[in-house]
Amino acid sequence: MEIKQYKELLTYWHQFTYFTNRVIGKKSTILAKTTFDLDEHLKLYHCIDNFFYVLADSVNHTIVKVGGGIESLTGYQPSDFEGKGYYSTLKTHSIWELLKITKGGVKYFEYLFSRPAEDRKYIKVNYTFELKRKDGRRFQCMNQSIPVLFNDDMEPIYFLNIITDISLIKTDKNVLHYIIDSSDIQNIKRIDINVAINLPINDDELISKAEKRVLRLIADGLSSKQIASELFLSQHTINTHRRNMLEKLNCTSSSEMIKKGILNGWL
């Protein structure tokens, strides 16, 4: 299953980079970066709840700056992401979520480049997702991805992502993904994006919370005896959890279980 999903993700990633690489090598792209003032944009974009922001360079697929309540919301420091590639988001997303986000990104760019150049700065994309904290806990978020820097051809260079904690108002895992086009202030459009993919069985139903705790300790390199001591359980119970997970996940080894745990965002 994971091989199929990786191939699907790579397909959408190649399409995504086709759009983002259009600006590479243009003089106005380089000049725009040297004159960009993030603070001015942060004064314009505010949230009504606890949030953090991520300034992303869509040309080089890197994270330029992170700020706001990143530490209090996620447990991570800005330095865990700044200067790193988009791959660093694997800390907070599962492979399934990245697939949906990338698919939605392709559809956003298709719409963006279908619009007149003068309208593009008024077109953003919003989506909900489940963010994984550093301690493993998860909560529901809304990301507003706003293009804030363009070259002379009005091709986006930087996106300001405002990530807001919406766990108090959204408790289900249904994904919302849509474009907001406010180029005509009298006729603001919402364009829903279909990011449906063939997901595996819901992870909450696949293995139990107790089994996930055991899997995390297996991934940390602990033996069944050490895990039993850590969780105040018998070694027989731990071995039972191991056998059950091997069967449920259709794996033949602990390394395969760990790989599936990473893919599903359990670790």
Disulfide bonds with the S-S distance in Angstrom:
none
